[in-house]
Amino acid sequence: MSCIKTTLIFGLLSFLICSCEWRQGSEKWFSATPQSEITSYYTGVCQEFGFQVGTSAMAECIRTQINQQKEEHPSKR
């Protein structure tokens, strides 16, 4: 019984800790993350779409992805 109780408590605490994490694209993530890291993250996203690094199409993809993410999670000002 003690093992089950310990496992449940550990699971609940793990869930609570993970739910407090700043997720990529969240308002907190955008406000706390350096621009270079944001650009790097979305560069990877756009590379998965097939865009080549250093092209104007990549830059446009990054801008589009950032804007879409910000529209999905508008600021609560």
One Martini backbone bead per residue (centre of mass of N, CA, C, O) as a GRO file, in nm:
protein
   77
    1MET     BB    1   0.056   0.063  -0.020
    2SER     BB    2   0.300   0.259   0.001
    3CYS     BB    3   0.391   0.235  -0.296
    4ILE     BB    4   0.136   0.353  -0.423
    5LYS     BB    5   0.137   0.624  -0.278
    6THR     BB    6   0.415   0.717  -0.378
    7THR     BB    7   0.350   0.703  -0.679
    8LEU     BB    8   0.116   0.907  -0.679
    9ILE     BB    9   0.270   1.146  -0.565
   10PHE     BB   10   0.489   1.156  -0.780
   11GLY     BB   11   0.298   1.192  -1.023
   12LEU     BB   12   0.166   1.456  -0.928
   13LEU     BB   13   0.424   1.625  -0.902
   14SER     BB   14   0.517   1.593  -1.194
   15PHE     BB   15   0.273   1.725  -1.323
   16LEU     BB   16   0.297   2.003  -1.183
   17ILE     BB   17   0.579   2.073  -1.287
   18CYS     BB   18   0.517   2.047  -1.597
   19SER     BB   19   0.276   2.262  -1.603
   20CYS     BB   20   0.487   2.511  -1.537
   21GLU     BB   21   0.604   2.511  -1.794
   22TRP     BB   22   0.745   2.667  -2.062
   23ARG     BB   23   0.614   2.687  -2.364
   24GLN     BB   24   0.643   2.689  -2.677
   25GLY     BB   25   0.467   2.993  -2.761
   26SER     BB   26   0.423   3.124  -2.515
   27GLU     BB   27   0.407   3.414  -2.357
   28LYS     BB   28   0.639   3.356  -2.157
   29TRP     BB   29   0.844   3.259  -2.361
   30PHE     BB   30   0.862   3.523  -2.528
   31SER     BB   31   0.944   3.709  -2.274
   32ALA     BB   32   1.207   3.511  -2.170
   33THR     BB   33   1.328   3.471  -2.453
   34PRO     BB   34   1.562   3.493  -2.661
   35GLN     BB   35   1.565   3.574  -2.988
   36SER     BB   36   1.771   3.359  -3.078
   37GLU     BB   37   1.606   3.116  -2.968
   38ILE     BB   38   1.349   3.162  -3.126
   39THR     BB   39   1.478   3.148  -3.406
   40SER     BB   40   1.595   2.865  -3.373
   41TYR     BB   41   1.333   2.715  -3.333
   42TYR     BB   42   1.193   2.815  -3.608
   43THR     BB   43   1.407   2.702  -3.793
   44GLY     BB   44   1.346   2.407  -3.734
   45VAL     BB   45   1.056   2.412  -3.825
   46CYS     BB   46   1.116   2.508  -4.121
   47GLN     BB   47   1.300   2.273  -4.197
   48GLU     BB   48   1.073   2.060  -4.175
   49PHE     BB   49   0.924   2.205  -4.427
   50GLY     BB   50   1.197   2.271  -4.633
   51PHE     BB   51   1.364   2.503  -4.558
   52GLN     BB   52   1.637   2.716  -4.617
   53VAL     BB   53   1.902   2.840  -4.492
   54GLY     BB   54   1.928   3.192  -4.578
   55THR     BB   55   1.649   3.250  -4.683
   56SER     BB   56   1.367   3.429  -4.748
   57ALA     BB   57   1.173   3.194  -4.689
   58MET     BB   58   1.270   3.143  -4.403
   59ALA     BB   59   1.209   3.421  -4.285
   60GLU     BB   60   0.906   3.407  -4.347
   61CYS     BB   61   0.844   3.155  -4.185
   62ILE     BB   62   0.927   3.262  -3.910
   63ARG     BB   63   0.732   3.498  -3.900
   64THR     BB   64   0.474   3.333  -3.936
   65GLN     BB   65   0.504   3.146  -3.689
   66ILE     BB   66   0.515   3.366  -3.474
   67ASN     BB   67   0.247   3.506  -3.541
   68GLN     BB   68   0.065   3.259  -3.505
   69GLN     BB   69   0.137   3.203  -3.210
   70LYS     BB   70   0.051   3.483  -3.097
   71GLU     BB   71  -0.250   3.455  -3.189
   72GLU     BB   72  -0.308   3.194  -3.013
   73HIS     BB   73  -0.145   3.373  -2.768
   74PRO     BB   74  -0.256   3.624  -2.639
   75SER     BB   75  -0.225   3.892  -2.466
   76LYS     BB   76  -0.311   3.986  -2.112
   77ARG     BB   77  -0.341   4.327  -2.097
   0.00000   0.00000   0.00000
